[in-house]
Amino acid sequence: MNQTANEWKDYEILDTGHKEKLERWNHIILRRPDPVCIWPIENEKLWDRADAVYHRSKSGGGHWETRHPIKEFWTINYKDLKFKISPTGFKHTGLFPEQASNWDFMMDAIRSSGRDDIKILNLFAYTGGATMACAKAGAAEVVHVDAAKGMIQWAKDNMKLNHLEDHKIRFLVDDCLKFVRREQRRGRKYDGIIMDPPSYGRGPKQELWKLEDSLYELADECQKLLSDDALFMIINCYTTGFSCRTLAETMNRAVQKNHGGTIETGENLLPVTSGGVLPCGIFGRWTRD
């Protein structure tokens, strides 16, 4: 079951090709690398409209070439959500627009539950797209965990943009797997768990993280935190070589085996204005029957 985030107004992929994508973020047009885009460019002249272009360095990393004046940061809206956008030195902008499909799902699940006691755990939570969506939908508590202090601060900025200061959002700089195990010992339970783990990275104390070595362990430890009437558990995966079937089998063995329910997997997609769609990783979703 693939899902396409096709309800954006402030975000648009104008064109793709030659391992790049041309995107409109509100009124700013950015040109960034994307290794998935192996096909030719559809409209060469369109790409001249880019306000800034990201160039990779052969030694790693890269830099932005600004062709027209742009602010250090600006905002975009998705329905009633608002997010801070800023081009970073590692090519990202602080938001993954394809995740809007998951935000819609989570918000619908929380609202339709009719409950006012929903507790959500967001792991590898980045700048908090899912955190803001769940809090805005009425979750009683959202626990936001990420190993990067800078991303936590960015998430707090998004909280202020969405006027969610009065909602119970706990921001924690921590290693996600270690945090999950401590929550087990504390007897904590959650009604929804979201995770967006990187293919590799390092924790607050430079702990090395490799998804291929740790995904099953992480899923299995997280399922122990699901409450008896939990609503969902979502895993996003961007690692090359991980198939939907691999993710489904992982969640079947770790989550469904212990909680019943249903597992759905598919690709996250974004529409491209010049034609076609852009694949943006895969997702796995457990829901209770």
One Martini backbone bead per residue (centre of mass of N, CA, C, O) as a GRO file, in nm:
protein
  289
    1MET     BB    1   0.083   0.045   0.031
    2ASN     BB    2   0.083   0.339  -0.101
    3GLN     BB    3   0.179   0.693  -0.030
    4THR     BB    4   0.057   1.026  -0.113
    5ALA     BB    5   0.163   1.363  -0.072
    6ASN     BB    6  -0.115   1.565  -0.213
    7GLU     BB    7  -0.186   1.832   0.009
    8TRP     BB    8  -0.006   2.050  -0.079
    9LYS     BB    9   0.073   2.416  -0.103
   10ASP     BB   10   0.387   2.498   0.003
   11TYR     BB   11   0.466   2.236  -0.165
   12GLU     BB   12   0.694   2.146  -0.450
   13ILE     BB   13   0.768   1.939  -0.722
   14LEU     BB   14   0.872   2.040  -1.030
   15ASP     BB   15   1.142   1.857  -1.071
   16THR     BB   16   1.341   1.585  -1.218
   17GLY     BB   17   1.691   1.485  -1.239
   18HIS     BB   18   2.013   1.397  -1.239
   19LYS     BB   19   2.004   1.357  -0.922
   20GLU     BB   20   1.761   1.573  -0.886
   21LYS     BB   21   1.572   1.847  -0.725
   22LEU     BB   22   1.287   2.071  -0.768
   23GLU     BB   23   1.181   2.305  -0.516
   24ARG     BB   24   0.895   2.437  -0.339
   25TRP     BB   25   0.919   2.662  -0.051
   26ASN     BB   26   0.683   2.831  -0.106
   27HIS     BB   27   0.883   3.098  -0.243
   28ILE     BB   28   1.119   2.887  -0.252
   29ILE     BB   29   1.385   2.766  -0.467
   30LEU     BB   30   1.528   2.436  -0.473
   31ARG     BB   31   1.843   2.259  -0.536
   32ARG     BB   32   1.881   1.901  -0.501
   33PRO     BB   33   1.996   1.613  -0.417
   34ASP     BB   34   1.884   1.280  -0.570
   35PRO     BB   35   1.955   0.946  -0.631
   36VAL     BB   36   1.672   0.853  -0.752
   37CYS     BB   37   1.706   1.060  -1.005
   38ILE     BB   38   1.794   0.882  -1.301
   39TRP     BB   39   1.660   1.070  -1.492
   40PRO     BB   40   1.571   1.298  -1.699
   41ILE     BB   41   1.510   1.613  -1.760
   42GLU     BB   42   1.221   1.791  -1.861
   43ASN     BB   43   1.298   2.116  -1.771
   44GLU     BB   44   1.564   2.313  -1.802
   45LYS     BB   45   1.459   2.613  -1.756
   46LEU     BB   46   1.333   2.575  -1.473
   47TRP     BB   47   1.614   2.555  -1.311
   48ASP     BB   48   1.679   2.872  -1.324
   49ARG     BB   49   1.482   2.943  -1.064
   50ALA     BB   50   1.681   2.898  -0.856
   51ASP     BB   51   1.784   3.033  -0.545
   52ALA     BB   52   1.924   2.750  -0.464
   53VAL     BB   53   2.230   2.542  -0.459
   54TYR     BB   54   2.345   2.217  -0.407
   55HIS     BB   55   2.686   2.116  -0.340
   56ARG     BB   56   2.888   1.868  -0.359
   57SER     BB   57   3.158   1.711  -0.202
   58LYS     BB   58   3.423   1.495  -0.247
   59SER     BB   59   3.488   1.508   0.084
   60GLY     BB   60   3.216   1.593   0.179
   61GLY     BB   61   2.934   1.727   0.174
   62GLY     BB   62   2.870   2.093   0.140
   63HIS     BB   63   2.699   2.363  -0.052
   64TRP     BB   64   2.549   2.678  -0.095
   65GLU     BB   65   2.415   2.845  -0.380
   66THR     BB   66   2.329   3.179  -0.409
   67ARG     BB   67   2.119   3.348  -0.657
   68HIS     BB   68   1.912   3.455  -0.445
   69PRO     BB   69   1.776   3.613  -0.202
   70ILE     BB   70   1.767   3.466   0.128
   71LYS     BB   71   1.668   3.352   0.410
   72GLU     BB   72   1.759   3.168   0.676
   73PHE     BB   73   1.440   3.160   0.734
   74TRP     BB   74   1.117   2.994   0.705
   75THR     BB   75   0.772   2.920   0.627
   76ILE     BB   76   0.536   2.643   0.636
   77ASN     BB   77   0.230   2.487   0.538
   78TYR     BB   78   0.011   2.217   0.678
   79LYS     BB   79  -0.262   2.314   0.703
   80ASP     BB   80  -0.245   2.354   1.064
   81LEU     BB   81   0.061   2.354   1.006
   82LYS     BB   82   0.395   2.470   1.115
   83PHE     BB   83   0.726   2.538   0.959
   84LYS     BB   84   1.067   2.544   0.974
   85ILE     BB   85   1.294   2.670   0.720
   86SER     BB   86   1.643   2.553   0.645
   87PRO     BB   87   1.936   2.555   0.497
   88THR     BB   88   2.177   2.312   0.522
   89GLY     BB   89   2.502   2.171   0.515
   90PHE     BB   90   2.334   1.873   0.462
   91LYS     BB   91   2.078   1.971   0.251
   92HIS     BB   92   1.869   2.013   0.443
   93THR     BB   93   1.545   2.179   0.582
   94GLY     BB   94   1.367   2.032   0.835
   95LEU     BB   95   1.191   1.851   0.622
   96PHE     BB   96   0.956   1.578   0.534
   97PRO     BB   97   0.694   1.587   0.317
   98GLU     BB   98   0.609   1.278   0.294
   99GLN     BB   99   0.500   1.268   0.604
  100ALA     BB  100   0.206   1.374   0.573
  101SER     BB  101   0.065   1.099   0.559
  102ASN     BB  102   0.130   1.026   0.856
  103TRP     BB  103   0.002   1.266   0.991
  104ASP     BB  104  -0.285   1.209   0.900
  105PHE     BB  105  -0.311   0.934   1.031
  106MET     BB  106  -0.254   1.015   1.327
  107MET     BB  107  -0.472   1.232   1.358
  108ASP     BB  108  -0.711   1.047   1.296
  109ALA     BB  109  -0.661   0.838   1.521
  110ILE     BB  110  -0.681   1.032   1.762
  111ARG     BB  111  -0.959   1.164   1.702
  112SER     BB  112  -1.128   0.887   1.659
  113SER     BB  113  -1.093   0.766   1.954
  114GLY     BB  114  -1.211   0.969   2.187
  115ARG     BB  115  -0.952   1.044   2.345
  116ASP     BB  116  -0.759   1.212   2.637
  117ASP     BB  117  -0.491   0.982   2.688
  118ILE     BB  118  -0.278   1.011   2.473
  119LYS     BB  119   0.042   0.848   2.413
  120ILE     BB  120   0.351   0.961   2.260
  121LEU     BB  121   0.632   0.824   2.069
  122ASN     BB  122   0.923   1.002   1.936
  123LEU     BB  123   1.173   0.874   1.734
  124PHE     BB  124   1.391   1.034   1.571
  125ALA     BB  125   1.237   1.337   1.563
  126TYR     BB  126   1.385   1.584   1.499
  127THR     BB  127   1.171   1.865   1.423
  128GLY     BB  128   0.859   1.753   1.474
  129GLY     BB  129   0.625   1.674   1.283
  130ALA     BB  130   0.481   1.446   1.450
  131THR     BB  131   0.459   1.598   1.715
  132MET     BB  132   0.272   1.826   1.616
  133ALA     BB  133   0.044   1.652   1.506
  134CYS     BB  134  -0.031   1.507   1.775
  135ALA     BB  135  -0.078   1.755   1.948
  136LYS     BB  136  -0.293   1.890   1.763
  137ALA     BB  137  -0.493   1.628   1.786
  138GLY     BB  138  -0.480   1.565   2.129
  139ALA     BB  139  -0.251   1.472   2.277
  140ALA     BB  140  -0.154   1.449   2.608
  141GLU     BB  141   0.133   1.319   2.512
  142VAL     BB  142   0.474   1.400   2.398
  143VAL     BB  143   0.767   1.215   2.319
  144HIS     BB  144   1.084   1.366   2.230
  145VAL     BB  145   1.353   1.194   2.053
  146ASP     BB  146   1.702   1.305   2.028
  147ALA     BB  147   2.058   1.332   1.974
  148ALA     BB  148   2.015   1.634   1.874
  149LYS     BB  149   2.016   1.949   1.992
  150GLY     BB  150   1.945   2.115   1.737
  151MET     BB  151   1.674   1.962   1.678
  152ILE     BB  152   1.532   2.029   1.940
  153GLN     BB  153   1.525   2.335   1.898
  154TRP     BB  154   1.365   2.325   1.635
  155ALA     BB  155   1.117   2.190   1.761
  156LYS     BB  156   1.056   2.426   1.954
  157ASP     BB  157   1.000   2.626   1.729
  158ASN     BB  158   0.756   2.466   1.616
  159MET     BB  159   0.586   2.482   1.869
  160LYS     BB  160   0.553   2.793   1.860
  161LEU     BB  161   0.427   2.814   1.574
  162ASN     BB  162   0.176   2.616   1.691
  163HIS     BB  163   0.087   2.687   1.981
  164LEU     BB  164   0.209   2.434   2.203
  165GLU     BB  165   0.307   2.520   2.496
  166ASP     BB  166   0.048   2.390   2.661
  167HIS     BB  167   0.154   2.128   2.583
  168LYS     BB  168   0.266   1.795   2.637
  169ILE     BB  169   0.613   1.827   2.572
  170ARG     BB  170   0.894   1.610   2.561
  171PHE     BB  171   1.238   1.696   2.548
  172LEU     BB  172   1.501   1.463   2.437
  173VAL     BB  173   1.843   1.392   2.481
  174ASP     BB  174   1.897   1.072   2.321
  175ASP     BB  175   1.919   0.741   2.315
  176CYS     BB  176   1.672   0.551   2.198
  177LEU     BB  177   1.726   0.262   2.307
  178LYS     BB  178   1.794   0.344   2.598
  179PHE     BB  179   1.527   0.484   2.656
  180VAL     BB  180   1.338   0.244   2.612
  181ARG     BB  181   1.458   0.070   2.843
  182ARG     BB  182   1.392   0.270   3.069
  183GLU     BB  183   1.084   0.270   3.023
  184GLN     BB  184   1.044  -0.021   3.098
  185ARG     BB  185   1.145   0.003   3.396
  186ARG     BB  186   0.916   0.231   3.451
  187GLY     BB  187   0.636   0.130   3.309
  188ARG     BB  188   0.587   0.252   3.038
  189LYS     BB  189   0.324   0.368   2.811
  190TYR     BB  190   0.196   0.357   2.466
  191ASP     BB  191  -0.035   0.449   2.191
  192GLY     BB  192   0.219   0.563   2.023
  193ILE     BB  193   0.474   0.487   1.769
  194ILE     BB  194   0.756   0.665   1.633
  195MET     BB  195   1.001   0.606   1.361
  196ASP     BB  196   1.317   0.766   1.204
  197PRO     BB  197   1.571   0.607   1.120
  198PRO     BB  198   1.880   0.603   1.037
  199SER     BB  199   2.117   0.435   0.869
  200TYR     BB  200   2.324   0.631   1.020
  201GLY     BB  201   2.504   0.712   1.334
  202ARG     BB  202   2.506   0.919   1.637
  203GLY     BB  203   2.511   0.966   1.954
  204PRO     BB  204   2.573   1.171   2.226
  205LYS     BB  205   2.840   0.954   2.268
  206GLN     BB  206   2.915   0.833   1.976
  207GLU     BB  207   2.726   0.619   1.898
  208LEU     BB  208   2.692   0.367   1.681
  209TRP     BB  209   2.462   0.359   1.396
  210LYS     BB  210   2.297   0.067   1.240
  211LEU     BB  211   2.017  -0.039   1.098
  212GLU     BB  212   2.085  -0.333   0.996
  213ASP     BB  213   2.164  -0.414   1.308
  214SER     BB  214   1.888  -0.269   1.476
  215LEU     BB  215   1.585  -0.290   1.389
  216TYR     BB  216   1.470  -0.534   1.537
  217GLU     BB  217   1.548  -0.453   1.821
  218LEU     BB  218   1.390  -0.190   1.824
  219ALA     BB  219   1.108  -0.303   1.764
  220ASP     BB  220   1.101  -0.503   2.006
  221GLU     BB  221   1.138  -0.292   2.232
  222CYS     BB  222   0.898  -0.104   2.158
  223GLN     BB  223   0.654  -0.307   2.187
  224LYS     BB  224   0.678  -0.305   2.509
  225LEU     BB  225   0.531   0.000   2.514
  226LEU     BB  226   0.262  -0.095   2.443
  227SER     BB  227  -0.048  -0.073   2.494
  228ASP     BB  228  -0.347  -0.244   2.514
  229ASP     BB  229  -0.479   0.027   2.338
  230ALA     BB  230  -0.322   0.076   2.097
  231LEU     BB  231  -0.301   0.233   1.774
  232PHE     BB  232   0.024   0.265   1.690
  233MET     BB  233   0.306   0.179   1.459
  234ILE     BB  234   0.590   0.355   1.313
  235ILE     BB  235   0.814   0.291   1.030
  236ASN     BB  236   1.089   0.445   0.887
  237CYS     BB  237   1.276   0.399   0.563
  238TYR     BB  238   1.600   0.482   0.378
  239THR     BB  239   1.744   0.221   0.321
  240THR     BB  240   1.928   0.073   0.106
  241GLY     BB  241   1.777  -0.256   0.047
  242PHE     BB  242   1.514  -0.206   0.191
  243SER     BB  243   1.222  -0.368   0.199
  244CYS     BB  244   0.895  -0.409   0.254
  245ARG     BB  245   0.922  -0.709   0.330
  246THR     BB  246   1.135  -0.670   0.551
  247LEU     BB  247   0.963  -0.481   0.728
  248ALA     BB  248   0.721  -0.667   0.762
  249GLU     BB  249   0.872  -0.903   0.895
  250THR     BB  250   0.974  -0.747   1.137
  251MET     BB  251   0.685  -0.661   1.243
  252ASN     BB  252   0.561  -0.937   1.267
  253ARG     BB  253   0.774  -1.054   1.476
  254ALA     BB  254   0.766  -0.807   1.688
  255VAL     BB  255   0.450  -0.713   1.694
  256GLN     BB  256   0.220  -0.905   1.596
  257LYS     BB  257   0.299  -1.149   1.774
  258ASN     BB  258   0.219  -0.968   2.049
  259HIS     BB  259  -0.061  -0.783   1.930
  260GLY     BB  260  -0.148  -0.825   1.663
  261GLY     BB  261  -0.311  -0.712   1.407
  262THR     BB  262  -0.182  -0.482   1.152
  263ILE     BB  263   0.020  -0.484   0.853
  264GLU     BB  264   0.167  -0.207   0.673
  265THR     BB  265   0.320  -0.141   0.351
  266GLY     BB  266   0.530   0.113   0.179
  267GLU     BB  267   0.552   0.396  -0.014
  268ASN     BB  268   0.678   0.712  -0.015
  269LEU     BB  269   0.519   0.986  -0.190
  270LEU     BB  270   0.572   1.239  -0.450
  271PRO     BB  271   0.464   1.470  -0.647
  272VAL     BB  272   0.523   1.574  -0.992
  273THR     BB  273   0.455   1.832  -1.196
  274SER     BB  274   0.601   1.715  -1.466
  275GLY     BB  275   0.580   1.414  -1.359
  276GLY     BB  276   0.501   1.185  -1.152
  277VAL     BB  277   0.710   1.038  -0.897
  278LEU     BB  278   0.869   1.035  -0.566
  279PRO     BB  279   1.063   0.834  -0.396
  280CYS     BB  280   1.067   0.823  -0.004
  281GLY     BB  281   1.068   0.555   0.095
  282ILE     BB  282   0.954   0.360   0.372
  283PHE     BB  283   0.673   0.194   0.540
  284GLY     BB  284   0.552   0.088   0.866
  285ARG     BB  285   0.221  -0.035   0.993
  286TRP     BB  286   0.067  -0.062   1.303
  287THR     BB  287  -0.260  -0.196   1.387
  288ARG     BB  288  -0.540  -0.232   1.550
  289ASP     BB  289  -0.835  -0.414   1.506
   0.00000   0.00000   0.00000
